[in-house]
Amino acid sequence: MVSTVQRDGVDADANVMIPPPGASMRQWDFNHLPLAEQLQALGEDATPPSFSTSYFLQKWARELPDAPCLLVPNATATAYITFSFAQYDAATNFIARHWASKLNPAWLDGGRTRALAALDAPVAFLAKDLSTSHFLMIAFQKLRIPLLLLSTRNSPAGVSHLVTTCKVSAILVEDSLRSLVEPQVAHIPTYSIPLIDPKELLQVPNAPPIPHCTDVDGEDVAVIVHSSGTTGFPKLVPTPYRSVYYSGVCSEITSGYIGRRNRSALLLVIPLFHTSGLRIMMSTIIGGQALVLPLSTTWPVSATQTADSLKQSNARILVSVPAIIEQLASNSSTHAALAGLHLLHYGGAPLSAETAQLLRKQMGIKLVNMYGTSECGLAMLGCFDADHGDFDSRGDELMIGPLTRAKMEEVDTNLYELVIHRDGVLMASHIETDENGWYHSGDLFQHRGKEHYVLVGRKDDTLVHVNGEKTAALPMENCLVGFEPVILRALVVGANRSCTAALIELNPEVAASLTQQEIDTRIANAVAQANVAAPQHSQLLYPDMVTVLPLGGPSLPTTDKGSLRRRQCNEVFAREIEVLYNVIDDSQASFQLTNSPTTIAKYSISELEEKLRELLIQLLPQRAAGLLKTDDKWSQLDFFSELSIDSLQATHIRGRIAKTFGFQLSAESVFTYSTIEQLAKLMVENRVLTTETTTTQATSELFTEAQNNRTTEYIRKFTDFSDITVTRGDIVPCEDEAGVLLTGATGSLGAWVLSALIQRPVDRVKTVFVLVRGGTDKAIERVRESLHERHCNVAAFDAALDAKRVVVLGNYDTNDVKFGQTAEVYERLEQEVSVIVHVAWSVGFNKPVQAYADQMFNVAQFFAAERILLEAHRQLGVPVKIVRVGQISGDRENGVWTNATEMNALLTYAPTTVHALPSSGMSKIIDWIPVDDVARALLEFSLDTPRTTSVYNLVNPKSISWSEFVNILRRALPTTHFDVQPYRQWVERLSKDLHSGENEETIKKRNPFFELIPFLQQSVASGIMDAEDKALVFMTVAAERDSSVIRRLPAIDDGLVRKYLRGWQRAGLIDSRVEIAE
């Protein structure tokens, strides 16, 4: 047999790259042509004669019968055996007939139409032999029977879950993997897969073609893959023929227009049961391209085997994972094998910058990063178009790819989630989308200029700390592992904690040659490097919050792709994680003695102050440490306003005090006793107390007094307007031709305020300046998407933009005195703005006060803000409208309640999910106001009332009781049964899901309260919901006086609640079968 690939008159060593019809076009522009135009540029049909892979195999067997189709290892995996297209077509006919005779001879019936074939159940397939897998996958394609491709890294329970959920008719399993098939699925017929001998297969007699093997619809399921199951059981992903076909078309672009036009062989070093391996394998058949399997009979494949495969096959395209590429690049003996490559694809993780430079600059290899998922196929490509300035030298940037209907949706400052529309031709079948048809990938990216993005993690990798800050764990983990070879794996944790921590697993081969001191130094350097790129609140506190796992102990659990099984890691190493956080987690009191008080007792106040000073100098940055060393009043320097300590440094201080003095402070205490003098006094005055004798009342009173003093001090500090001179004028009846500065337009209320401002006459509202966080290039699109999501009038917004009546300003920064704007823009704001409507305040009633540090130096939230504003009015005559907004519900017109995860929204559709409600809600009355009514009322207060100062309680004056609200839900859901239980029992019912062991996503669909369970349990423990107090009713006299909207506001009624329910049903949060009354 031929052992190398011959290319139709093309020299194996020649550069075979030729440009496509659209080569003169920038990569980004080409990728975003309409689908029909992309296909036309590539010379492809939008609809081929058949979407079946079998059709293209037969086509090439007729047109290029002797051209190489598949190179597979021989029995010893030392050399290649080549199958031409004609030989491969005949071999797969033989195998298809063999399995049909064993499983169901009716599959070969000449009268088996497409409709009949679509009724046949899938067959599960579990094997690690690459050659056998390839042949059987194509054979079952010919039989039009979808194979459920099972990863060999699945647990027995995972396999059972998948085959049961998929309702397979049979299981085909390699003998070496029999242990993965549990007795629980013994009722499903199970067959051993004999390993294929390629040499023998070439000798089998020609078998007749499989009847009607190309008769498929594009939406018929071709194959079924599954997710990796990082958070629970894997999820099934049916992939239709349409998706497989367009993946083949897409490969023409991703292969740099090499493979299909010149039939360059492609070496695939990715498991065939992965969606990426599957789609690339199928695409080579669709494109008439030779596929090379590595010289190995199983997975994983080593770098040495990969190099040998390249040498023997003469393949010019390599598709592999970064780990193998890094090994190939780091070993000079394998460089010769790489030198023949024209194109190298990789995905799943970034390459190191050094490797990217070596391969591109020194070896001249075209390097293309890929991003895809089981659900959406190949969605993003590396930026390799140097001619148009889209080249990425670091090897980690991506752009939305061809044939992909996708966009980036901002979820936080410079943090975007990739969303793909269900109409995209690469999408899998039966994928859950939002009400507008967008599939949310859960993958998060950062913008790096132009249309370039960098993958930084997943939503479920994002750690939300107790103060509301977010940390992307994956980039930090990648940095730790990539920077230091002694680190094999790293897990960054910190969800619902005050800071991050890390578990580090050592590489035993590297660690064996190092001393403990050398290991410690290397880890310290890696942590320092990870902290460089991390935001301040995410940085790791070393060594306090880093644990190195012992060599020889349990490893951090991973998927077969090498990514961490985050939930399993947290379970396996729960004790180690708990030990890390023990010294800094909050106690119930504001302080707690964790050991004998004698450590503190030996110091006087002045001596303890000096010790605390030494401790802070060690921990704080150079500027703050310098002040503590040189300032005569160092003991009175405020931690936050003068030393600029952030919440993470405060956490570090608490931890070090606990370790050094045995005195554990709560997080809030550090913000209250915020000088060395105050802290030392607290510690000395309470050194005689023990944990047993500390009374809650005493510590609570002490803490409250200190916090009140601190709040008073901040109000005094920020109401010193002595350097401002103003000339008071007469009271103006109301605003005329106002210039309005608006914040928060990308949120729900802000979007409705903007919409209401645009509807105002030009002689009343002349210009609206909209401040938006993040880059200027994305600011307008973010506002437009926010309006669209809430069904506001986007056309009116666009018209106002064109007329220059709305000006959107990016780079909004509350920490900058000019809000992040240039001097020229800020000067215009000073001249034209007469009203500021600030609705971008972060509100979370379950947040500790320090969560608001960036906005107002940790004072007691609104109380201090109101006092400062009222004092500005008293001293300067600044007109102020303070609006205390209660519960905002979805809009009245469309019933769109976008934040469906807030408590009152969850309670509204709880009867359809958890089928239970508490007998009393979180509040005893329902005084909600629809968001569009709130927006109109805000503008009446701001624009239509005299320029004086007023304070408004913005709640619905016409409230209803909780029991009345429950009855509204019963009438709205006539066929839905739900219980009404005492609050404590209701929380216990929801809490059972914490220990169910199911996939979190599955639990959240059934129980959307899942992530709020800790908060609900805390409310039970505090006894706050057991109180029989009367409902707190706010006075709305001022609001009704100054707002016609509030005066005419109706109570929450049947019609509005039904609108909300129908909106959530459209969004998929309520089952489509649930009946909602008209």
Sequence and secondary structure as in RCSB ss.txt:
>XXXX:A:sequence
MVSTVQRDGVDADANVMIPPPGASMRQWDFNHLPLAEQLQALGEDATPPSFSTSYFLQKWARELPDAPCLLVPNA
TATAYITFSFAQYDAATNFIARHWASKLNPAWLDGGRTRALAALDAPVAFLAKDLSTSHFLMIAFQKLRIPLLLL
STRNSPAGVSHLVTTCKVSAILVEDSLRSLVEPQVAHIPTYSIPLIDPKELLQVPNAPPIPHCTDVDGEDVAVIV
HSSGTTGFPKLVPTPYRSVYYSGVCSEITSGYIGRRNRSALLLVIPLFHTSGLRIMMSTIIGGQALVLPLSTTWP
VSATQTADSLKQSNARILVSVPAIIEQLASNSSTHAALAGLHLLHYGGAPLSAETAQLLRKQMGIKLVNMYGTSE
CGLAMLGCFDADHGDFDSRGDELMIGPLTRAKMEEVDTNLYELVIHRDGVLMASHIETDENGWYHSGDLFQHRGK
EHYVLVGRKDDTLVHVNGEKTAALPMENCLVGFEPVILRALVVGANRSCTAALIELNPEVAASLTQQEIDTRIAN
AVAQANVAAPQHSQLLYPDMVTVLPLGGPSLPTTDKGSLRRRQCNEVFAREIEVLYNVIDDSQASFQLTNSPTTI
AKYSISELEEKLRELLIQLLPQRAAGLLKTDDKWSQLDFFSELSIDSLQATHIRGRIAKTFGFQLSAESVFTYST
IEQLAKLMVENRVLTTETTTTQATSELFTEAQNNRTTEYIRKFTDFSDITVTRGDIVPCEDEAGVLLTGATGSLG
AWVLSALIQRPVDRVKTVFVLVRGGTDKAIERVRESLHERHCNVAAFDAALDAKRVVVLGNYDTNDVKFGQTAEV
YERLEQEVSVIVHVAWSVGFNKPVQAYADQMFNVAQFFAAERILLEAHRQLGVPVKIVRVGQISGDRENGVWTNA
TEMNALLTYAPTTVHALPSSGMSKIIDWIPVDDVARALLEFSLDTPRTTSVYNLVNPKSISWSEFVNILRRALPT
THFDVQPYRQWVERLSKDLHSGENEETIKKRNPFFELIPFLQQSVASGIMDAEDKALVFMTVAAERDSSVIRRLP
AIDDGLVRKYLRGWQRAGLIDSRVEIAE
>XXXX:A:secstr
   S  BTTB TTS      TTTTS HHHHHTS HHHHHHHTT  SS S   HHHHHHHHHHHSTTSEEEEEE T
TSSSEEEEEHHHHHHHHHHHHHHHHHHH GGGG TT  HHHHTTS  EEEE   HHHHHHHHHHHHHHT  EEE 
 TT  HHHHHHHHHHHT SEEEE GGGGGGS GGGTTS EEE     HHHHTTS      TTTT   TTSEEEEE
E   TTSS  EEEEEHHHHHHHHHHHHHHTTT HHHH   EEE S TTSHHHHHHHHHHHHHT  EE  S SSSS
  HHHHHHHHHHH  SEEEE HHHHHHHHH GGGHHHHHT SEEEEESS   HHHHHIIIIIT  EEEEEEEETT
TEEEEEE   GGGT   TTS EEEE TT  EEEEEEETTEEEEEEETT TT  SS    TTSEEEEEEEEEE ST
T EEEEEEGGGEEE TTS EEEHHHHHHHHHHH TTEEEEEEE TTSSS EEEEEE HHHHTTS HHHHHHHHHH
HHHHHHHHS GGG   TTTTEEE  TTS    B TTS B HHHHHHHTHHHHHHHHTTTS  SSSEEE S THHH
HT  HHHHHHHHHHHHHHHS HHHHHHHHH TTGGG  TTTTS   HHHHHHHHHHHHHHHSEEE HHHHHHS S
HHHHHHHHHHTTT  TTT  HHHHHHHHHHHHHHHHHHHHHHTT  TT         SS SSEEEEEE TTSHHH
HHHHHHHHHS TTTEEEEEEE SS HHHHHHHHHHHHHHTT  HHHHHHHHHTTSEEEE    TTSTTTT  HHH
HHHHHHH  EEEE      TTS GGGGHHHHTTS HHHHHHHHHHHHHHHH    EEEEE  EES TTT     T
TSHHHHHHHGGGTTSEEESS SSSEE  EEHHHHHHHHHHHHHSS SS EEEEES SS EEHHHHHHHHHHH TT
   EEE HHHHHHHHHGGGGS S HHHHHHH TTGGGHHHHHHHHHHTGGG          HHHHHH HHHHT  
   HHHHHHHHHHHHHTTSS TTS    
